[in-house]
Amino acid sequence: MVGQQGLNLAVGIITSHFGDVVAKVCSCLLRRGSLSLQEIVRDIGLPPARVKNCLLVLVQHNCVQAYSVPRAVTQYMGLLDNILHRMRFPKFLGILAAEFDDPLCLALVEGLLQHGRLTFEQLVMRATSTKSERTMAIRDSLRGSLDQLIRAHYVERCPKPEPFISATSEDETSTARKRGSKLWTLEQKALAAAALLDAERFSGIGDINGDESNSNQLEEKAKGISASTNIGEKRKHEELEFDRETQAAINENEVLWRANFEKFIHCLKKKACVTSVRTRLSLDAAVVLEAMIESSNHKKAKENLVTSSLDEILEWVMKKPGGRLMTMQHVRTCLEELKCKSSTEDTKALYAIDLGEIVEECRSEEVGSLVLQRYGKDAYRMFRLLVKRCRPVETDNLAEITFVKKKEAPGILYKLWMDNYVHMEIAVAYPGEKRFLWKVNTSTLYEHILNDMYHAAANLSQRIAQNREQQQEIANQPANDIQSKEYDRLKNTRIILETSLLRLDDTLMLFHDF
């Protein structure tokens, strides 16, 4: 559950990108949950037409999802994660620039990030400035680049615009509770209902199988043609070709495309894990891990468990500049260094690694570095011991193990407790004597740290916006030496602030998105 500071950051992003009115509607949805159009109008006091336009803007940019429920009007819910992803657009474009040599791929995704949802025809119009330039060659190049992005899962078809959510009966709820199944909220059901199957979600621009119903109809007609020997065979064949052309036209003019944030976050997660392994273990282990992740890219991006065969790992290792000289035995040694679990399937050696464990190690190191910077080495040693023990430890015992003076230990632990880094319990050994026990609750601690990072990111975003306004004011005034120096100073300050925000966001993703 995201705290108040996370909501403030999201509202600040929407304000910066779309203005105060749209941000007011978005804030209402984020703070109150799913609402109908009438409820939003009543809550914020704006005209219905204006609220509707704001909702259309938010839906267009993948910040709001609509859905229907029985005996109720259309509901709208804010998509917090998609809103936060908007400040990662430069990172997304950097990923594409590193992977694709085709500038059209970068231009297509840049258009989708800028405008939210576009048809192929709109992408063509954006890529060409005048009608005379929209030649077939340009269309074919854009179509090929878009298909390339779809195959790599960087672009996807938009989800269903307004799925219907059936009401859950009391019997179904009680049955799920008895089985121990997780009960989904209405919002989670709406997102699941809106999601397309992967076969349709990543079907290309020229793929007639994107629409399942149309696909079935075309298959039936094709079977009829192959089985038919009568005089109308030619006519049926012409009808089938016409249907294919019609479906292709629909794919170009009606199907909406958007950037797949899930894939981009997966790439950033891979980068974070590889960087961590390179720092903690070795360069060769990082090369093997990266090859292992990339060789299993056909799996779902959200899955933490990465499984790949030894042959596939070797194939991808050879593609890396640092892996061309690595032998099979060297790769096996690196897999052991990574603590991969091995198994055999159909005479193939399979290796599996849980990226979640690497991410957890990164989180632990990040929290440890915060404790070291704020409270010193003694606090860091005690904190690390509590994290490893995973159970309450008495004050004197903790001081003895970590070689901290017993007189200083209570004061250090009290500071950590006041800042919510450790949890304190009081135990009564015998009447009149109390003993203080300390432990680390990682889930609560991570929420606290994440909330602090949201607060810091919101402050940085506000300072960047103020800096941008000051630069604009100076640019609109007559130029002189003093103003030129002030403009350069503001420009340098803005670069520092934006760099700090990007680095902070790396840590924020570590605790929230990975």
Beta strands, then each sheet from edge to edge (+ up, - down):
strand 1: 35-36
strand 2: 64-67
strand 3: 75-78
strand 4: 155-157
strand 5: 257-259
strand 6: 305-309
strand 7: 341-345
strand 8: 348-354
strand 9: 393-394
strand 10: 423-430
strand 11: 433-439
sheet 1: 1+ 3- 2+
sheet 2: 4+ 5-
sheet 3: 6+ 8- 7+
sheet 4: 9+ 11- 10+
end
